Amino acid sequence: MTITVKFFASLSELLGKKEVLLEFSEDLTLEKVWQQATDHADPPPKLLMAINMAYAKPEDQVQDNDEVAFFPPVTGGQA
């Protein structure tokens, strides 16, 4: 099975990659996807996750052909 993993904003800079294809044969949670896609890097605090453009939790399962995204919390705007 294959999923696409995308890293956005400062995460892509920190990890040195924007996207990876991850092959797997067992059920994976988002937490395990992070570990495999980042060579077991520690996740940053308040890491946001999504499966197929919907926010998700670390324990949520991914399926074949899913698109997974990891991104830092969004901040900004005007005071």
N, C-alpha and C positions, 0 to 999 in steps of 0.2 A: 504494500500500500504506500501511497505517496501523499504528502501534504506540502504546501508552500508555506514557508515561514518568512514573514517580513518584519524588519526592524525599522522604526521610525525615529526621526529627530536625533537627539543626543545618543540614543542607543546604537544607531547605525555607526555613528562616529566612534563610540566607545569600543564596539565589537569589531569594527573594520569591515562590516558587511551590511548590505541592505536586504538581501533575500537569499534564502537557501531552500533547496528541495530536500526533504527529509524522507527517507525510505524507512518503513517499519513493518514488523510482522506481528507485533503484539498490541493490545489496547494501550493507548497512551492518553494521559491527562495533559492539560496545558503545562503543569509543573514539569512533567517528564519531557515534554517537547522543548521547553526552555533549556533544561539540562543537556539534552542531546544536541540541540542546535547551537549552543554556546560553549560546548566542551566543558560543561559543568561550572560555568561562571556563576557567581552569586548574583541573584536578581537584585536590582536596585530597590530601595524602599518605594512603596506605593506604585509599583509596576502595574500598568494597565494592560489588559489582554482582551483579545476578541477572536471569535471564530466566525468566519463568513460575515464580517462586518457587524457583529452583534457582541456587545460586552459579555465577557465570560469570567468565570472564577477558576483558580488554579486546579481544582479537582474535576472540572468539566472534561469530558472525553472528546477526543477528536476522531473523525472518520476519514476514510479514504477520500482524497480529492478536496479536503477542506483547505481553506486559506486561514492561516493563523497570523495574527499581528500582535506585536509587543510594542508598547510606546510609553514614554514617561508621562506623568500627569501634565495636563495642559494648563498653563498659567498665562497670565497677561491681561491685556485690556487696559482700559483707562480708569484712573482713580477718580 
